[in-house]
């Protein structure tokens, strides 16, 4: 049994959020799980304000649930509640995460030359749609510097190629620790990550892939899609694993195209899909709506 409990350092100054938390649980499915969880919260006078659940199979399957709750004086009750829930998790073989709403996750955005996904994330962040602190932007090119710094966000230029990859990643890991980063977003960062780097941030690196996986994996997908005469193009956002472009998928979307659309047009349409797919995936991760199970995800919209 693996039990996880996540807390964040970045405090949100909001008295309402001080008393709110999210509980994500996965465990073997059996009768009474919902009753056990709701009874636990009721015992501490907590009110469930949102609940979503899923069973992979009611007989010998796995059960997944996301609960958001309000509890007066939560910060004072927190140590005792955590201690009691650890015992419940042990009894029912639960893996779980507790996220406190007053502790906002901190993100780092990685980008190369193409800036459309970065711009979408910055706009969503400014608009209040992404509940995060963008701590830093990392790039192997200088194109994004002026845009990023105009938002008051630190920008670090780290040239990267296969010959110096490990040295660069050591610098990146150090920056992630200095900025206390929780989530890494690859907003069209066109570099392969080493297994050591990926393992350092398991299920915390979100990528956008410019095709509807598993089709057209690798380089030049729009050229290959055009040659194939596809009628749908798309984008896929997924967690990064050491299997290239095969990590757990968070979100996908498509647009219809036809023979009139040349490669530049396909790329333009594709960039629009990439922007919205990545923004959705990041938003759902920040809202703790995703449970990873093997190489797939349970996403509670």
Secondary structure as GFF3:
##gff-version 3
##sequence-region A 1 301
A	DSSP	beta_strand	10	11	.	.	.	ID=ss1
A	DSSP	alpha_helix	15	18	.	.	.	ID=ss2
A	DSSP	beta_strand	20	28	.	.	.	ID=ss3
A	DSSP	alpha_helix	33	43	.	.	.	ID=ss4
A	DSSP	beta_strand	46	55	.	.	.	ID=ss5
A	DSSP	beta_strand	62	71	.	.	.	ID=ss6
A	DSSP	alpha_helix	74	91	.	.	.	ID=ss7
A	DSSP	beta_strand	95	100	.	.	.	ID=ss8
A	DSSP	beta_strand	103	104	.	.	.	ID=ss9
A	DSSP	beta_strand	106	111	.	.	.	ID=ss10
A	DSSP	alpha_helix	116	126	.	.	.	ID=ss11
A	DSSP	beta_strand	133	139	.	.	.	ID=ss12
A	DSSP	alpha_helix	145	150	.	.	.	ID=ss13
A	DSSP	beta_strand	154	157	.	.	.	ID=ss14
A	DSSP	alpha_helix	165	178	.	.	.	ID=ss15
A	DSSP	beta_strand	183	186	.	.	.	ID=ss16
A	DSSP	alpha_helix	195	200	.	.	.	ID=ss17
A	DSSP	beta_strand	205	209	.	.	.	ID=ss18
A	DSSP	alpha_helix	221	228	.	.	.	ID=ss19
A	DSSP	beta_strand	232	239	.	.	.	ID=ss20
A	DSSP	beta_strand	249	256	.	.	.	ID=ss21
A	DSSP	alpha_helix	263	286	.	.	.	ID=ss22
A	DSSP	beta_strand	290	293	.	.	.	ID=ss23
A	DSSP	beta_strand	296	299	.	.	.	ID=ss24
###
